[in-house]
Amino acid sequence: MRMPNKFCLSLKLLYFITVIIFFPGFLPSSFSMYAMSLSSGLFLLEKPAWAVAVAAVGVILGWPFSILAFLPLTFYSLAKQFKQAFLSGAVTSIALLALSVLVDHCYYQRWTSSVFNLLVYNVLGGGESHLYGTEGPLFYIRNGFNNFNFCFILALLFLGILPIARKKYAPDLLIVISPLYIWLAFMSLQPHKEERFLYPIYPLVCVAASAVIESFPDLFRDKYNPYDNSIIVMMAKFLRPVALSLILCASHSRTFSLINGYAAPMEVYKILEHHDDAGTGSVLCVGSEWHRYPSSFFVPDYIGEVRWIDDGFRGLLPFPFNDTLGGTAAAPPYFNNKNKASDEQYLRDIEACTFLVELQLNRPFPYRGNDLSAWEVQAEYLVSISIFFFSIVLSHMIYRNWNCFSLLQHYRTWTESSHLPSIGHFSSHTCGRRRMSLACTNF
């Protein structure tokens, strides 16, 4: 199908502003998002065999669960060109599965399939994904609006405009966009929810919203006169750039919100680069902020080990790699298939910590960084608009998700002096130095 020029423009702009944030995160779900983008594009360019091959790559090398999102495109491609699409998908799948098994054998020293094991564990039972990270059925709706603002609402309205724009968008574009509804419904029914689980369909949100924006004039045009240019149709055409501008402004606001409101944890870790006098083999301890730990690639070389301290989390956390147990072929006894915390995952002797990263909110856990006789403050990040941290737990979603920090700072000062309830809550991230050693604490 040939897409209108304005539709292409809307797609490019929406895609750049909203999805570009999630592309750098090289996760299985984000890899499936790459595959979904390429596969959908090939399908619209009338190359169904290539579309099925790319879908197989996204499922096997990316995220096996994303097969559900690729099913409509795959089935329709088989219906259009069965022989070519079937051979393309079968050859690609067999080759990739064989390669995956060989790589698994190389690392695990036994014949197994990580793709098959992942599906068995999560689909056939045995896992405890509901141990933590459980949310209500509207979680993905809220997060969809959070990340795509009005674009997400327009995307969900695609089925509503389809009867009017059927000649333009059915069946090809309908096939491409249908995984948006299938995947959203399926994932909303699962108890364990994470934002990254929606990554595979994020490009489809942009496509669906662009199609709705392009169809604004069709809502008012006489169905028997495709060239109708009445006043109301012209006004609808004018609404297209207005809607797009509104979405772009809200998207920029969200981007600035992420940069300005949630950069403090990264800034705290940057302090470590300037304290290599702590010596080689230093121990970095992380408490309740384990989920914001930026990975070992961002930790200076002189830090020999990263350890967790018990701040109340009861899930299983990563352990330092121990090659003496058999390397990647071993199954260490402190791991379990229930996602339950192991006693060995925590460092009990906090005196062994050279550095400490900790966030202080209203939580029923001890705050070790409060002891100023043990920790000497080196740098504090509080009111500076580029590095203070907006409390996710204590603040309303509307105020913490959009770029309202300057306003909230003034409101915060006013409410504190007038004893009125605050709408935004902030925490300060502080980097401190332990007496006779170094420490970092997030207050």
N, C-alpha and C positions, 0 to 999 in steps of 0.2 A: 504494500500500500504506500502511497505517496503522502507524506505528512505536509500540511500547510506550513509556509515559511514562518508565520507568527507562532504556530505551535512549536516549531523547532526553536525559535528564540526563547519562548517561555521555558521550554524544557532545559535549555542550556543554562539560563540564569538561575532557575530554581535548583537545578542539579548542583551548580557550583556553590551556592550559598549554604545549602542545608546538608548535603551529603558529604562534602569535602572534609568535614570534621571527622567523619567515621572511617574514611579510607586509610589513613595512616596506621590505624590499629590493625596489625596483621594477625587477626584471630581466625579460627575456622569459620565463624559466621561472617566475618568481613570478606574472607576469600570467596565464600559462596555469594556474597553481594557482588563481587567483581564478575563472577561467572553469570549471575543473573542479568547483569547489565549487558554483557557481551552476547549472551544467548538470546536475550530479547531483541537486541539490535539485529542480530543475524536473522532471526525469525521474521522481523518486519521488512528486512531486505530480501525476503523470499529465498532464504538459504536454510531450509529446515534441517538438512542433514548435518550441517555445521552447528546449528543451534543445539541439536541433540547431543553432539559430541562434546560441546562446551558444557552442557548441563551435566554430563557424566563426569567431567573433570571437577566441576564444582561440588558434586555429591561425594565422590570418592576421595579426592585430594583435599577437599574443604571440609564440609560438615555433612555427614550422612543423613541427618534429620531433614536437611533442606530438600530431600527428594520430593517431599510433599509439595513444595512450592514449584518444583519443575514439572510436576505431572501434567497440568493442563497443556503446557507448551509441547511436551513430549508426545502426548497422545494425539494432539492435533497435527503435529508434524508427521507422525506415523500414518495418520489418515490421508494426508496430502501426498506424501512420497514414501510409501511403506518400505520399499526395498532399500532405497538409499539411506533413509533415516535409521532403519533397523540395523543395517550393516555398520553404519557410522557409530551408532551408540554401542552396539555389541563389541566391535573391535576395540573401541576406546576403553570400555569398561573392563574387558578381559585383560588388556595390556596393563592398565593402571592397577587392577587388583593383583595381578601377578607381580608387578613391581613392588606394590605395598607389602605383599607377603614376603618377598625376598628381603626387603629392608627390615621388616619385623624380625625375620630369622637372624639377620646379621646382628641386631641389637639385643634380642631376647634369647638368642641361642636355642630356639625351639620353633617349630612350625606353628604359626598362629596368624591370625588376621586382626589387627587393631580395629579395622572398620567393623568387622563382624562382632567383635567383643564389645565395642561401644554400643551397638544396637541391642545386643542381648542384655547387657547390664541395665540399660535405661528403659527398654521396651518390655522385655520379658520378665523383669523384676530383679530384685536383689539390691537395688540402690535405695538410698534414703535422700532423694533430692528435696524432700519437703522438710528436712531437718532445719534449714534456715533459708532466708531469701524468699519466703512465701508472701504473696500479695493477693489482693482481691481481683475480681474479673475486670475491673475498669483500669487496672494499672497501665496497660499498654495504650489505652485511649488517652489517658492523662499524659503519658510520656510522648505519645505521638504529637499531641498538640504542643507540648513543651519544646520539642525539637523542630517541628515543622509549622507551628502556629496555624494560621488560616489555610495554609497549603494542605494540611492534613484534613481539615474539614472539607475542603473542596474535593480532595481525593476520595473521601467516603461518599460523596454525592455523585460519583461517576455513573453508578447504576441508575440514578434518578434521571440523568440527562440522556441515557442511552436510547430510550424509545424515540427521542426527538432527533438524535444524531446517529441513528443506526446505520444509515448508508455510509456515513463517514468513518465510523469506528468499528463496525461489526463486519466480520467476526474477528479479524486479526488482532486489533487492539484490545478487544474484550478478552481474548485468550491470554494476552500478555499481562493484563491488569488483574485478571481473576485470582491469581495467587495472593494478592493483597488481602482479599476478604477471607480466603480459605486459611491462610497462615495466621491472620489476626484472630480468627475465631478459634482455631485449634490451640494456639499458644495461650490464649486467654483462659482456656479451660484447665491448663496445667497449674498446679499449686505453686511450683517454684518458678519465679519470674525474674528475668534480668533484661535490661535494655538491649544488650547485644544480641539477644535472641531474635529481635526484629530486623537486624541488619540485612538479611537477604532480600527483604521486600522494600527497603528504603528507596531504591531507585524507582520502584513502581509507584510510590507515593507521588514522586515528582511527575511521572508520566501521566498519572490519572488527574492530578490537579491541573496540569497543562492542558489536557484535553477538555476539562470543564471550562477553563478560562477561554479557550478558543471557541467554545460553543455558546458563549453568552448571547450573541446575536440570534442564534438558531432558536432560542427559547421564545423569541417574539416575532420571528419571521413567519410569514404566511407559508404553510407547507405546500401550497400549490404554486407558489411563486418564489423560486429559489433566489431570484434577483431582487427581492423586496428590499428597498432602502428607505423605509419610512422613518419618521423621526425617532420612534422608540427603538428601532433597530440600530440607528446611528448612535443613540445614547448607549445602547448595549455594547457597541464596538468601543465606545469611549471608556466603558467600565473595565475593559481588559487591561489597559496599561495602569489604570488606577488600582485594580486588585493586585496586579503584579508589583507595583510600587509599595503597596501596603505590606505585602509578604516580604519583600526585600528589606524594608525598614525593620520589620519585626525580627527577621533573620539576623540582620546586623546587630540588633539589640541583644539577641541571644548570644551571638558570638562574643560581643564585648562583655556580656555578663560572665561567660566562662573564663575569659582572660582576666578580667578585673576582680572577680569575686572569689575565684577558686585557685589562685596561683600560689597562695601562701605555703602549702606543703612542699611544692617544688623549690620555693625560695629557701625554705629551711634546710633542705638537703644540699643546696648549693653552698651553704656556709661550710660544709665539711671540707670542701676543696681548699680552704684557707687555714686548715688546722692539721696539716700533716705532721706537725711536731708531736702529735699524740703517739706516733711511732707505728712501725709495721706490726700487723697482727691485732690491731684495735678491734673491739667488738661493738657493733652497732645494734642497739636494742630497740625494738618497735613494739608498742603496746596496742591500744585500740585503733591505731592508725594503720594497721597491717594492710587494709584494703586500699590505702593510698600510697603504699610503698612503690616507688617507680621502677623497680627491678634493679639487679646488681650492675647493670650497664651504666647506671647513673651514680654509682658509689665509687669513691676514689680507691685506687689500688692498695693504699696502705691499710685499708680496713680488711681484716682477714676473715671476718665472719659476721653474718647478720642473724640475730636470734630474736625470737618472740618472747615477750613477757606476758604472764597471765593477767588479762584485763577483763575476764568474764566471758570471752567468746568460747563456745563449746563445739566448734567445728574443727575439722582436720586442716592443719596448715602445712605448708611445705617444710621439708627438712633440708639441712645442708647435704649436698651430695657426698656419699661415702663410698668410694671405690673399693674399699677393703672388704665390703660385703658381697662382692661379685659384680660390681659395676651396674650397667643397665640391664643385665640378665637376672639380677637378684630381685627378690620380693622382700624388702625389709620387714621385720616383724612389727615395727611400730606403725605400719600403714594398715588400714582396714577398708573394707568395701561398704561401710555404712556412713562415711563422712563424719564420723564421730571423733572428737578430739582425743589425742594421745597424750598421756602424762609427760612423755619424753619430748614433746614439741616445744615446751616452755623452758626458758632459762630461769631456774629458781633463785640463783644467787645473783641478785641485781648489782652487787658490788663488783661483779665481773664486767659490767657494762662500761665501755668507754664513752659511748654516745647513747642518748635516749631520745626517742621521738614519741611524743605523747600529746593527745588532744584533750583539753579539759572542758567538758560540758557538764550538764546536770545528769551525771550517771552514777550508779551505785558502786563505783569501783574506786580504789585508792589512787590518788594522783601523786606519783613519786616526785615529780618535778617541782612540787611546792616547797620542798625542803631546801631553802636557800643556803643552809649551812653545808649542803652537799653539792649544790649546783650553782654555778656563777653565770649570770645572764651575760651573753655575748652580743646578741642582736634581738630586737623585738619588732614584730610586724603587727601593727594594730590598725590605725586609722588611715594609713596611706592607701589611697584608692586603688593602687595597682597590686597590692599584696595582702590586704586584710582578708580574712576568711569569713564567708557568710555562713552562718549555722544552718545546716540542712535540717537538723532535727527540730530546732526550736522556732523556725521562721515559716511564715505562710508561703505556699508555692508561688503565688503570683509575684510576690516581692523578691523572692530569691532567684527566680528564673529569668527575670528581665533586668535590663541595665538601669536599675533605679537606685544604685548604691549612694550616689551623692545626695539624693533626696532623703533616703533613709538615714544617712548620717546626720543631717540637720534635724530630722524628725526624732531620731534617737536622743539627741541632746535636749530637744524640747520636752520630750516625754519624761526624761529623767529629772528635769527640773520641775515639771508640773505633776509628777506622780501619776501619769496616765499610762495605760498599757502600751507596750511597744509592739510594732508590727514587724520589725526585723531584728534579729539577734546576731551578734558578731562574737567571734572568739579571736583572741590574739595568738599568733604563732611566735614562739620565742625560742631562740637558740641560746643555750647556756653552756657554761663550762663547769664541769665538776671540780670541786676543790682537789687539786693535785692531779686532775685529769679533765677530760672534755665531755660535755653533754649537750644535747639539743632537746628542747621541750616545746611542745605546742600548747599554749594556754588558750 
